[in-house]
Amino acid sequence: VNRVPALGSFDPIDTGAVQRVAEHPAFDALFDEIVGRPLGGPSTASEDATTPPAPLTGPISHYRVVHPVRLGVAALLLVVVAASIAFVLNSPGGLQGPVTTSWRAAQPFTRVLHGRSPSGTWRLTDHLLTGTWQQNTAGPPPGTLSCPSASTCYVMSGDFSSAIAGAQMLSESLYVSDDLGATWSSFPTPSGFASHGPLSCAGDLDCASGGTYQGQPVLLTTTDGGHSFTIYPYPSSDGELYSLSCPTAETCVGLAAMSTSTAGDIGLSLDATLLRTTDGGESFTDSPIERGDSMVALDCSTAANCVAVGHADADVSDLTAGVVATTTDGGAQWMSGQLPAGFGIFDSRLSCADSLHCMMTGLTANIDGQGVVSDLASTSDGGLSWSADALPANVPSPQLSDVACASATECWATGSEAIPQQVGRAYDAGSSMLIGTTDGGMTWSKVAFSVPSTAPNAYGQSYLSIGSISCPSTSVCVALGEAAQSSPTAPVYTLQSPTPS
Amino acid sequence: MTDDRKERFADLYQFARPKILAYVLRRRSSPADVADIVAEVFTIAWRRFEDMPGGDANLLWLYVTARHVLENHGRSLRRYSAAVGRVAEQLARTATHVEPADEAAIVAQLCLASLPEDDREILMLAGWEGLNSSELGEVLRCTPTAARLRLHRARARLRVEVFDNTPASSSVALGHSSTEPAPCAATPREA
């Protein structure tokens, strides 16, 4: 009985009538009056007081700030890459087997925001590890980050023509940093490849990403740090990879599904298949997860130990009907775990420091009147039982994006909180948020920082939330800010001091 | 001012005026107010045309501007011109608003109007303006993920409101005419 009619069914206006009246000559007269007004006159109260700084600053090409010679070289490289893989496109079925691109040198990555405040690095205040976090404003475009070691971090990121969903992707690149995010180089991925988010790097030279090549689901790998890529097709009937975990260079395990976001637009992936390779992508096995096919996230601490979380198929729209499954034999058999009562799954992320200790993001309801807010849950028995963690009281309405555990006791979670801020010309209702624990989740503390109002924020979203985070070892973490998909750069957050004893 | 600027603005105006008009009509019913607000939105757009992002993003920019103009629109600010008056007159002559189709729609409209402003706005933007998560994030100044979460929360609260205001013995879909649905707090449109 609590079914709500579709919103469109009680739209209070007749859109056809509105369309017709908008074509009346009275609107043409209004146009003439508007454009006839002097441009230099005083602005209106509404404009001065409330018109936001341009929320989008137009299509920004990845190559707009690249030197023309470099652009030419990049174009030539792309042609070579395209030619090297074109031979496989001789059948309607697309890729029939793996294809490897030729070796290419890294391209320096620099971002110059013309006419904006200079990039910079700010030290943050960390109540757990005093003064050890810092942010740098010149990271790669927003994307997914994976740091296999303290010396190497990768980001898979696309450049889009605009921030609008469905905007044309201009290029996709794997960015690499060997100094914990201070400087970056880029490797354009083969033309025609589009990552769908997941990136997992098992070693300093080994990364894998799920995506499509000319629309065909594939696994993209590199074993030389991005200088060359190999595209591995797998059965298209498995769908596209949206979660990926590679505990070794040879073994990658992922969740793939044919359809997503069909259950109430809450980001659910339906009919997920567990896709696994143990030979670096040469061959795949697929199998359903015993319980809860609508899995959201997965992490494997070893080639044998994996944990997956998601929704019960019985009611995928019930956020509190979460399921968790764990395997100790690489996915041949799964055991069901028990989530905390009232703990919901929504766009959850999962991080396992070892075969026993994992942390996940989720939802909990009605904390001090804040409604549904993000929460964390932890396990110390390999995912069989979970307990919800209490988040710091000084984090209003937390919305967590990601979590990374460097050890059984030290984890960090990123996201946003409801603290308004103004950075540059943008006034945001929320702020970036970072919390950490050094006791396995029993207590969490917030890393407090404020962004200088002069920080570059040309795209208005750069400091609204922190997204992907990776902690390759204790007290070594790198996180990437979230921003509009057309933003050419995102802030990088780095933790790089030893934990005090 | 160049002819090129005027031509480009004319293209935008032609494309966006029914959409902005619909946006405002969904939130205000007075023809005079609607005409005034639409004129204000496009006047700001004309002033700041070179600052606009371009392409599809222009429409989102206009939605953001319309939202802020609506928030600031007070009686003391009204300065009707002849052109605005003619638009208002035309709006008054046209049946732009429709009555709810059934009792379920009445309940849903009332319950929507009783929700907090933030919930109401994101539901309307998604359901009526048809924005996706990424576009919602742009208009509401948050990330697409946050927008999806906000939308989900708002839908959940609307569902609770509808459930709480529907007689236990009947379904909203049944539309029992003899049983008045318990009204939600506010009236639609002008909330």
Interface residues (C-beta under 8 A of the other chain):
Chain A: V1 N2 R3 V4 P5 A6 L7 G8 S9 F10 D11 P12 I13 D14 T15 A17 V18 Q19 R20 V21 A22 E23 H24 A26 F27 A29 L30 F31 D32 E33 I34 V35 R37 L39 S43 T44 A45 S46 E47 A49 T50 T51 P52 A54 P55 L56 T57 G58 P59 S161 S162 A163 I164 A165 A167 G264 D265 I266 G267 L319 F346 D347 G371 V372 Q399 S401 S416 A426 Y427 D428 A429 G430 G460 Q461 L464 S465 E482 A484 Q485
Chain B: M1 K6 F9 A10 Y13 R17 P18 L21 A22 L25 R26 V38 A39 E40 F42 T43 I44 W46 R47 R48 D51 M52 P53 G54 G55 D56 A57 L60 W61 V64 T65 H68 V69 E71 N72 H73 L77 S81 A82 A83 V84 R86 V87 E89 Q90 L91 T94 A95 T96 H97 V98 P100 A101 A104 A105 A108 Q109 L112 L123 M124 A126 G127 W128 N132 S133 S134 E135 G137 E138 V139 L140 R141 C142 T143 P144 T145 A146 R148 L149 L151 H152 R153 R155 A156 R157 L158 R159 V160 V162 F163 T166 A168 S170 S171 V172 A173 P188 R189
